[in-house]
């Protein structure tokens, strides 16, 4: 629990860094004179979800002494038979089976954006983290932000129920809906699951 609490603190510190960095960049951008250019919308300090995750992972490694570089893994695919020589092998396969069923019997259950394993890189994981970074309107692609969050959160919950990860966390960065005052649904859903979610309004 202490690890999860510290990661949440680091995420909030990251938000402060983001705002400070953006203000400095805005001062530079104010001098740009191009027709149609709105300096308040640039720069994207965080360019995409991958960038968001990598930046935070860098802070986690540098600010938590017990987390080593080799303990952090990215985009870990949720497939059966990945832990054949682990005592939790059957539990892993059962959990993945539940995830596949929830997702509609796909070949694999997507991936864990970022996980921190123990020193033996074994099961259960110390924490499994999902990142969401909204910097455009998902409606344009027939999706909704809450549905996107909920889908991956359910996957994390199955992993925890099967004792395959000790802790779970969803970190939501919102650059788009927050600035257009359209984040009410996102905030309500996160409030309902506040023990396992954090919202960063960029």
C-alpha positions in Angstrom: 0.0 0.0 0.0 2.9 2.3 0.7 4.2 1.9 -2.9 0.8 2.8 -4.3 0.5 5.8 -2.0 4.0 7.0 -3.1 3.1 6.6 -6.8 0.0 8.7 -6.3 2.1 11.4 -4.6 4.6 11.3 -7.5 1.7 11.7 -10.0 0.5 14.8 -8.2 4.1 16.2 -8.2 4.2 15.4 -11.9 1.2 17.6 -12.4 2.9 20.5 -10.7 6.0 20.0 -12.9 3.7 19.9 -16.0 2.1 23.2 -15.2 5.4 24.9 -14.5 6.9 23.6 -17.7 3.9 24.6 -19.7 4.0 28.2 -18.4 7.6 28.5 -19.4 6.9 27.2 -22.9 3.9 29.6 -23.2 6.1 32.6 -22.5 8.2 31.5 -25.5 5.2 30.7 -27.7 3.7 34.2 -27.1 6.4 35.6 -29.3 5.3 33.4 -32.3 3.2 35.4 -34.8 1.5 33.1 -37.2 -2.1 33.6 -38.5 -4.5 31.2 -36.7 -1.9 30.2 -34.1 -3.2 30.0 -30.6 -0.3 29.9 -28.1 -2.5 28.7 -25.3 -3.0 25.3 -27.0 0.7 24.6 -27.5 3.1 23.1 -26.7 1.9 19.6 -25.9 4.4 19.0 -23.1 3.1 15.4 -23.1 2.6 14.4 -26.7 0.7 11.1 -26.2 -0.2 8.3 -23.8 3.1 6.6 -24.3 5.0 9.8 -23.5 2.8 10.2 -20.4 3.6 6.8 -19.1 7.3 7.0 -19.8 7.6 10.4 -18.1 5.9 9.1 -14.9 8.0 5.9 -15.0 11.1 8.0 -15.0 10.0 9.8 -11.9 9.0 6.5 -10.2 12.4 5.0 -10.8 14.2 8.2 -9.6 12.0 8.9 -6.5 11.3 5.5 -5.0 14.5 3.8 -3.7 13.0 0.3 -3.5 12.0 0.4 -7.2 14.9 -0.5 -9.5 15.0 -0.1 -13.3 14.7 -3.9 -13.8 11.5 -4.1 -11.6 9.5 -2.0 -14.1 7.9 -3.5 -17.2 5.9 -1.8 -19.9 3.1 -3.1 -22.1 3.1 -6.5 -20.6 0.8 -8.7 -22.7 -1.9 -10.6 -21.0 -1.6 -14.1 -22.5 -1.9 -17.6 -21.1 1.1 -19.8 -20.3 3.5 -17.0 -19.6 4.4 -18.3 -16.1 4.7 -22.1 -16.6 7.3 -22.5 -13.9 5.6 -20.3 -11.3 3.5 -21.7 -8.5 0.7 -19.4 -9.6 0.8 -20.7 -13.2 -2.8 -22.1 -12.9 -4.1 -18.9 -11.3 -2.5 -16.9 -14.0 -4.2 -18.9 -16.8 -7.5 -18.8 -14.9 -7.3 -15.0 -14.5 -6.4 -14.6 -18.2 -9.3 -16.8 -19.1 -11.7 -14.5 -17.2 -10.2 -11.4 -18.8 -10.6 -13.0 -22.3 -14.2 -13.8 -21.5 -14.9 -10.3 -20.3 -13.3 -8.8 -23.4 -15.3 -11.2 -25.7 -12.9 -14.1 -26.0 -10.1 -12.3 -27.8 -6.8 -14.0 -28.4 -5.1 -12.0 -25.7 -6.3 -9.5 -23.1 -4.4 -6.4 -24.2 -1.6 -5.4 -21.9 -0.7 -3.9 -18.6 0.7 -0.4 -19.3 3.2 -0.5 -16.5 3.8 -3.0 -13.8 6.3 -3.2 -10.9 7.4 -6.7 -10.1 9.3 -8.0 -7.0 13.0 -8.6 -7.0 12.5 -12.1 -8.5 10.3 -10.7 -11.3 7.6 -13.2 -10.3 3.9 -13.4 -9.3 2.1 -11.6 -7.8 3.1 -8.3 -9.2 3.6 -5.5 -6.7 1.3 -3.1 -8.6 -0.3 -3.0 -12.1 -1.0 0.4 -13.6 -3.2 1.6 -16.5 -2.6 5.0 -18.0 -5.2 7.0 -19.9 -4.3 10.3 -21.5 -7.1 12.2 -23.2 -5.7 14.9 -25.6 -8.4 14.6 -28.3 -12.2 13.9 -28.5 -12.8 10.1 -28.4 -16.2 10.7 -29.8 -14.6 11.2 -33.2 -13.6 7.5 -33.1 -16.9 6.2 -31.7 -15.6 5.9 -28.1 -16.3 7.4 -24.7 -13.7 8.3 -22.1 -15.5 6.6 -19.2 -16.0 3.4 -21.2 -12.3 3.4 -22.1 -11.3 3.7 -18.4 -13.9 1.2 -17.2 -12.9 -1.5 -19.7 -9.2 -1.5 -18.6 -10.1 -1.1 -14.9 -12.2 -4.2 -15.0 -9.2 -6.1 -16.4 -7.0 -4.8 -13.5 -9.7 -5.9 -11.0 -9.7 -9.4 -12.3 -5.9 -9.6 -11.9 -6.3 -8.5 -8.3 -9.2 -10.8 -7.6 -7.0 -13.7 -8.8 -4.1 -12.5 -6.5 -1.9 -11.9 -9.6 -1.2 -8.4 -8.5 -1.1 -6.9 -5.0 -2.3 -3.4 -6.0 -3.9 -1.8 -9.0 -4.1 1.9 -10.1 -5.5 3.8 -13.0 -3.9 7.2 -13.7 -6.0 9.5 -15.9 -4.4 12.5 -17.6 -6.9 14.9 -19.1 -5.8 17.6 -21.5 -8.9 17.7 -23.7 -12.1 17.4 -21.6 -10.8 19.3 -18.6 -10.1 22.4 -20.7 -13.5 22.3 -22.3 -15.4 21.7 -19.0 -16.6 18.3 -20.3 -15.0 16.2 -17.6 -18.0 15.7 -15.3 -18.6 12.0 -16.2 -14.9 11.2 -15.9 -14.7 12.9 -12.5 -17.8 11.1 -11.2 -16.5 7.7 -12.3 -13.2 8.3 -10.7 -14.8 9.5 -7.5 -16.7 6.2 -7.4 -13.4 4.3 -7.6 -11.1 6.8 -5.8 -9.2 4.0 -4.0 -7.8 2.9 -7.3 -7.8 5.9 -9.5 -6.2 9.4 -9.8 -7.2 12.3 -12.1 -4.6 14.7 -13.4 -6.2 17.8 -15.1 -3.7 19.1 -17.5 
